[in-house]
């Protein structure tokens, strides 16, 4: 957020020092002093706001604004996703899917199967929405085969991440493509060239390797199926259609939006009632709500579960995720303070004058903005806006511009850490403490960004030589 009438007086050096000290202090409080993450995030956010000179009468509004804006997107999604996951898990539906995948691919290929399924689901679906829908299947496979949650969870989470980062219609690459006036079809091609090998190396192989070193228990956050449900599970087709339902609805939303932006629909379509209603149905919270209601009937009432038991089941799903929601919101609060302080803008101005190659500048500016303030979207859109004039004057061909989009997107994902709400979301869902999340999730996201940039740079160079 911006504060009317206030401008940051500190330069990039002091702001960077404050941000670095704040992150170190936060890690010290959580890892060494064992302070609860929610309290530590609020305390450090408050201290950082004062240290960066944010007016005292605006500090609380900045904290609450960052917290609330994050919760606005996370709370409903996680809450409804937990309800859906609890119904699918306790009805035996997750076990049905797990058994099918294991029978189809074999036990040794189960992590690969989960990753491929997540790549497919992740094409139209945002990272966090896809992850919460896929979690019960991941947990069920991990319960069935053993070996800890990371062996199965990281390939799946990494798949959703690479699709969200590199492929339209996700907002990051779409926004960068708009700034650079890139051909979206070429962005999809370069995005796929980057996403598939990047997932295989940095999520699948890394997940297998990490899963051997760190065997973490499977969290019980979504509950477990009882013996009666496991003895009489729902049909595979029923469960698949149920999980596809929110994904199809969300894809309807993004598909209509993309079609309208590409001029495939008449200009008057956006004002039509049918367009607005279909877009609303496809919004993530509404799509998940519809899926929960259908699941209540299909996996609940139709299978003999009483209304009272179903109500208690859904109620029990919310308690375990309250911590996830609040800590994720507090992570957004910390990131919001860093954004409001102006540290990102100061760093971008310094890097913008460094005189390094355009594609490397895009990656580095995006990466440093990401590390500084946590939001991948802010990092990507800010970077794209900064270098767009240079891109327009560089005389690049279509494939080179598309490669620039992917390079900037790659920078926006590296070093996911304590100021990123996604860091807390993944860490808490997988039952990891901060140190373990840094060793696994942060490393994986950094590898994804670096390898994705490397592939984009190669495509950029080859396209330039060919052009």
C-alpha positions in Angstrom: 0.0 0.0 0.0 1.0 3.6 -0.4 0.7 6.3 2.2 -0.6 9.7 1.0 1.7 12.6 1.7 4.7 10.4 2.8 7.8 9.7 0.9 10.7 7.4 2.0 13.7 9.5 3.0 16.1 6.6 3.4 18.3 5.3 0.6 18.6 1.8 -0.8 21.6 1.0 1.5 19.9 1.7 4.9 16.6 0.1 3.7 18.4 -3.1 2.5 20.2 -3.2 5.9 17.0 -2.9 7.8 15.3 -5.6 5.7 18.3 -7.9 6.2 18.4 -7.4 10.0 14.6 -7.9 10.2 14.8 -11.3 8.4 17.7 -12.4 10.6 15.9 -11.3 13.8 12.8 -13.1 12.6 14.6 -16.3 12.0 16.4 -16.0 15.4 13.1 -15.5 17.3 11.5 -18.5 15.6 14.4 -21.0 15.3 16.5 -20.2 18.3 14.1 -18.7 20.9 11.2 -20.9 19.7 8.8 -18.0 19.6 5.5 -18.8 17.8 5.7 -17.7 14.2 2.5 -15.6 14.4 3.9 -13.5 17.3 7.3 -13.2 15.8 6.0 -12.0 12.5 3.8 -9.4 14.1 6.6 -8.2 16.3 9.2 -7.9 13.5 6.6 -6.3 11.2 6.0 -3.7 13.8 9.7 -3.0 14.4 10.5 -2.9 10.7 7.7 -0.4 10.1 9.1 2.0 12.7 12.7 1.4 11.6 11.9 2.3 8.0 10.3 5.6 9.0 6.7 4.7 8.2 4.6 7.4 10.1 3.6 6.1 13.6 -0.1 6.9 13.1 0.0 4.7 9.9 1.9 1.7 11.2 -1.1 -0.3 12.4 -3.1 0.4 9.2 -0.1 -0.8 7.1 0.2 -4.0 9.2 -3.6 -4.7 9.1 -3.7 -3.9 5.4 -0.9 -6.4 4.6 -2.5 -9.0 6.8 -6.0 -8.5 5.5 -5.1 -8.4 1.8 -3.3 -11.7 2.2 -6.2 -13.3 4.2 -8.6 -12.1 1.5 -7.1 -14.5 -0.9 -5.9 -17.2 1.4 -8.5 -17.7 4.2 -11.5 -18.7 2.0 -9.3 -20.8 -0.2 -7.6 -22.7 2.6 -10.8 -23.1 4.6 -12.9 -24.4 1.7 -10.0 -26.5 0.5 -9.7 -28.1 3.9 -13.4 -28.9 4.0 -13.2 -30.5 0.5 -10.0 -32.4 1.5 -11.5 -33.7 4.7 -14.6 -35.0 2.9 -12.5 -36.7 0.2 -10.0 -38.1 2.8 -12.5 -39.4 5.3 -14.9 -40.9 2.7 -12.1 -43.1 1.4 -11.9 -41.1 -1.9 -8.3 -40.2 -1.5 -7.4 -43.8 -0.9 -9.3 -44.7 -4.1 -7.2 -42.3 -6.1 -4.0 -43.3 -4.4 -4.7 -47.0 -5.2 -5.5 -46.2 -8.8 -2.3 -44.2 -9.3 -0.2 -46.9 -7.6 -1.7 -49.7 -9.7 -1.3 -47.7 -12.9 2.3 -46.4 -12.4 3.6 -48.8 -9.8 4.8 -48.0 -6.3 8.2 -46.8 -7.4 6.7 -44.3 -9.9 4.1 -42.9 -7.5 5.9 -39.6 -6.9 6.2 -39.2 -10.7 2.5 -39.9 -11.2 1.5 -37.3 -8.5 3.8 -34.8 -10.2 2.4 -35.4 -13.7 -1.2 -35.2 -12.4 -0.2 -31.9 -10.7 1.3 -30.5 -13.9 -1.9 -31.2 -15.8 -4.1 -29.8 -13.0 -1.7 -26.8 -12.6 -2.0 -25.6 -16.2 -5.2 -23.6 -15.6 -5.2 -23.5 -11.8 -3.4 -21.2 -9.4 -0.7 -22.7 -7.2 -2.4 -22.5 -3.9 -5.8 -23.7 -5.2 -4.3 -26.7 -7.0 -2.2 -27.7 -4.0 -5.1 -27.8 -1.5 -7.2 -29.9 -3.8 -4.3 -32.3 -4.4 -3.2 -32.6 -0.8 -5.5 -35.4 0.3 -4.3 -37.6 -2.6 -0.7 -36.8 -1.8 -1.2 -37.7 1.9 -3.1 -40.9 1.0 -0.3 -42.1 -1.3 2.3 -41.3 1.4 0.3 -43.1 4.0 -0.1 -46.2 1.8 3.5 -46.4 0.6 5.5 -44.8 3.4 8.8 -42.9 3.0 7.5 -39.6 4.4 5.5 -36.8 3.0 8.3 -34.9 1.1 9.0 -37.8 -1.3 5.4 -37.3 -2.7 4.6 -33.7 -1.7 7.6 -31.8 -3.2 7.1 -33.2 -6.8 3.4 -32.3 -6.6 4.0 -28.8 -5.1 6.8 -28.2 -7.5 4.6 -29.1 -10.4 2.0 -26.5 -9.4 4.7 -24.0 -8.8 6.4 -24.3 -12.3 3.1 -24.1 -14.1 2.0 -21.1 -12.0 5.3 -19.3 -12.7 5.9 -20.0 -16.4 2.6 -20.7 -18.2 -0.3 -18.4 -19.2 -3.1 -18.0 -18.2 -1.5 -17.5 -14.8 -1.3 -13.8 -13.9 2.5 -13.5 -13.7 3.5 -14.4 -17.3 0.3 -12.8 -18.6 1.2 -9.5 -16.9 4.8 -9.6 -18.2 3.6 -10.5 -21.7 1.3 -7.5 -21.6 4.1 -5.1 -20.6 6.5 -6.5 -23.2 3.8 -6.8 -25.9 4.7 -10.4 -26.3 2.9 -13.0 -28.3 1.1 -15.2 -25.7 1.3 -18.3 -27.9 5.1 -18.0 -28.0 5.1 -17.4 -24.3 3.3 -20.7 -23.9 5.8 -22.5 -26.1 8.8 -21.1 -24.2 7.1 -21.6 -20.9 6.6 -25.3 -21.7 10.2 -25.6 -22.8 11.2 -24.2 -19.5 8.6 -25.8 -17.2 8.8 -29.5 -18.0 12.6 -30.1 -17.7 12.7 -27.7 -14.8 10.0 -29.6 -12.9 11.7 -33.0 -13.6 15.1 -31.9 -12.3 14.3 -29.4 -9.5 11.0 -30.8 -8.2 10.8 -34.5 -9.0 14.5 -35.6 -8.7 15.1 -33.0 -5.9 11.9 -34.3 -4.1 13.1 -37.9 -4.3 16.6 -36.9 -3.0 15.2 -34.7 -0.2 12.6 -37.3 0.7 15.4 -39.9 1.4 17.3 -37.4 3.6 14.3 -36.1 5.5 11.6 -38.6 6.2 8.8 -36.5 7.7 5.6 -38.0 9.0 2.4 -37.5 7.0 0.4 -34.6 8.6 -3.0 -35.5 9.9 -4.3 -32.0 9.1 -7.0 -33.5 6.7 -7.9 -36.4 9.0 -7.9 -40.1 8.1 -10.5 -42.4 6.6 -12.1 -44.8 9.1 -12.2 -48.5 8.6 -15.8 -48.5 7.3 -15.0 -45.9 4.6 -11.9 -47.7 3.5 -13.8 -50.9 3.2 -16.5 -49.3 1.0 -14.7 -46.4 -0.8 -16.4 -44.3 -3.5 -15.7 -45.1 -7.1 -12.6 -43.8 -8.8 -14.6 -41.9 -11.5 -16.7 -40.2 -8.8 -13.7 -38.9 -7.0 -11.9 -37.7 -10.1 -15.0 -35.9 -11.4 -15.4 -34.2 -8.0 -11.8 -33.0 -7.9 -12.0 -31.9 -11.5 -15.1 -29.9 -10.8 -13.4 -26.8 -9.2 -10.6 -27.0 -11.7 -12.9 -26.9 -14.6 -14.9 -24.0 -13.1 -11.7 -22.1 -12.5 -10.4 -22.8 -16.0 -13.8 -21.5 -17.3 -12.9 -18.2 -15.6 -9.4 -17.9 -16.8 -10.4 -19.2 -20.3 -13.0 -16.5 -20.7 -10.7 -13.8 -19.4 -7.9 -14.9 -21.8 -10.3 -15.1 -24.7 -11.6 -11.6 -24.1 -8.1 -10.2 -23.7 -7.1 -11.9 -27.0 -10.0 -10.4 -28.9 -11.7 -13.8 -29.4 -14.9 -12.5 -27.9 -16.9 -9.4 -28.9 -16.1 -6.3 -27.0 -19.6 -6.3 -25.7 -19.2 -9.7 -24.1 -17.7 -8.4 -20.9 -20.8 -6.4 -20.1 -23.1 -9.4 -20.8 -24.8 -11.1 -17.9 -23.8 -14.6 -19.0 -20.1 -13.6 -19.2 -20.2 -12.0 -15.7 -22.0 -15.0 -14.1 -19.7 -17.6 -15.7 -16.6 -15.6 -14.5 -18.1 -15.4 -11.0 -18.8 -19.1 -10.9 -15.2 -19.7 -11.9 -13.6 -17.5 -9.2 -11.6 -19.8 -6.9 -13.7 -19.3 -3.7 -17.0 -19.8 -5.5 -15.6 -22.9 -7.4 -14.4 -24.5 -4.2 -17.7 -23.7 -2.5 -19.6 -25.5 -5.3 -17.2 -28.4 -5.0 -17.7 -28.7 -1.3 -21.5 -28.6 -1.6 -21.4 -31.3 -4.3 -19.0 -33.4 -2.2 -21.3 -33.1 0.8 -24.0 -34.7 -1.2 -22.1 -37.2 -3.3 -19.6 -38.4 -0.7 -21.7 -37.6 2.3 -25.5 -37.7 2.3 -25.8 -40.1 -0.7 -23.6 -42.6 1.1 -25.6 -42.4 4.3 -23.8 -39.8 6.4 -26.3 -37.8 8.5 -26.5 -34.0 8.4 -25.2 -33.7 12.0 -22.2 -35.9 11.3 -21.4 -34.1 8.2 -21.6 -30.7 10.0 -19.2 -32.0 12.7 -16.9 -33.3 10.0 -16.7 -30.0 8.2 -16.3 -28.2 11.6 -13.4 -30.4 12.5 -11.6 -29.6 9.2 -11.3 -25.9 10.1 -9.4 -26.2 13.5 -6.2 -27.6 12.1 -5.9 -25.0 9.3 -6.6 -21.9 11.5 -2.9 -21.8 12.3 -2.0 -22.1 8.6 -4.3 -19.2 7.7 -3.2 -16.8 10.5 0.6 -17.4 10.0 0.2 -17.1 6.2 -1.6 -13.7 6.8 1.2 -12.6 9.1 3.7 -13.5 6.4 1.7 -11.2 4.1 1.8 -8.5 6.8 5.6 -8.6 6.9 5.8 -8.5 3.1 3.4 -5.6 3.1 5.6 -3.6 5.5 8.6 -4.2 3.3 6.7 -3.1 0.2 5.3 0.1 1.8 8.7 1.0 3.1 9.9 1.4 -0.5 12.8 -1.0 -0.4 11.8 -2.7 -3.6 11.6 0.5 -5.6 15.0 1.7 -4.3 16.7 -1.6 -5.2 15.1 -1.6 -8.6 16.4 1.9 -9.4 19.9 0.9 -8.4 19.9 -2.3 -10.5 18.2 -0.5 -13.4 21.3 1.6 -13.9 23.8 -1.2 -13.6 24.3 -1.7 -17.4 24.0 -5.5 -17.5 22.5 -7.6 -20.4 18.7 -7.1 -20.7 17.7 -10.7 -20.0 20.0 -11.0 -17.0 18.9 -7.6 -15.7 15.3 -8.7 -15.9 16.0 -11.9 -13.9 18.2 -10.2 -11.3 15.8 -7.3 -10.7 12.9 -9.6 -10.4 14.8 -11.9 -8.0 16.1 -9.2 -5.7 12.6 -7.6 -5.5 11.2 -11.1 -4.7 13.8 -11.6 -2.0 13.3 -8.1 -0.6 9.5 -8.0 -0.3 8.1 -11.5 -0.8 5.5 -11.1 -3.4 6.2 -12.8 -6.7 3.5 -10.9 -8.5 4.8 -7.5 -7.2 8.4 -8.5 -8.2 7.3 -9.6 -11.7 5.0 -6.7 -12.5 7.5 -4.1 -11.1 10.4 -5.5 -13.1 8.3 -5.8 -16.3 7.3 -2.1 -16.0 10.9 -1.0 -15.4 12.5 -2.8 -18.4 9.5 -2.5 -20.8 10.9 0.6 -22.5 14.3 -1.1 -23.0 12.5 -4.1 -24.4 10.6 -2.0 -26.9 13.8 -0.3 -28.1 15.9 -3.5 -28.3 14.6 -4.8 -31.7 14.0 -8.3 -30.4 12.1 -11.0 -32.3 9.0 -12.7 -30.9 10.8 -15.7 -29.4 13.3 -13.4 -27.6 10.6 -11.3 -26.1 8.8 -14.5 -25.0 12.1 -15.7 -23.4 12.4 -12.4 -21.6 8.9 -13.0 -20.1 10.0 -16.4 -18.8 13.3 -15.0 -17.5 11.6 -12.3 -15.4 9.0 -14.8 -14.2 11.9 -17.1 -13.1 13.4 -14.4 -11.1 10.1 -13.7 -9.3 10.1 -17.2 -7.6 13.6 -17.6 -6.2 14.4 -17.7 -2.5 10.9 -18.0 -1.1 11.4 -17.3 2.6 9.8 -15.8 5.7 8.3 -12.7 4.0 6.4 -14.9 1.4 3.0 -16.1 2.4 3.5 -19.2 0.2 6.4 -20.2 2.4 4.2 -20.4 5.4 1.4 -22.1 3.5 3.5 -25.0 2.2 5.5 -25.3 5.4 2.5 -25.6 7.7 0.5 -27.9 5.3 3.5 -30.3 5.1 4.1 -30.1 8.9 7.5 -28.5 8.6 9.2 -26.1 11.0 10.9 -22.9 9.6 14.4 -24.5 9.4 13.1 -27.5 7.4 11.0 -25.3 5.1 14.1 -23.2 4.3 16.1 -26.4 3.6 13.4 -27.9 1.3 10.9 -25.4 -0.1 13.2 -22.4 -0.3 15.9 -24.5 -2.0 13.5 -26.0 -4.5 11.9 -22.7 -5.5 15.4 -21.2 -6.0 16.4 -24.1 -8.2 13.2 -23.7 -10.2 14.0 -20.1 -10.8 17.6 -20.5 -11.7 17.1 -23.5 -14.1 14.1 -21.8 -15.6 16.2 -18.7 -16.3 19.0 -20.8 -17.7 16.6 -22.4 -20.2 15.1 -19.0 -21.1 18.5 -17.5 -21.7 19.5 -20.4 -24.0 16.2 -19.9 -26.0 16.9 -16.2 -26.1 20.4 -16.7 -27.5 19.3 -19.3 -30.1 16.4 -17.2 -31.2 18.8 -14.2 -31.6 21.3 -16.2 -33.6 18.5 -17.6 -35.8 16.9 -14.2 -36.3 
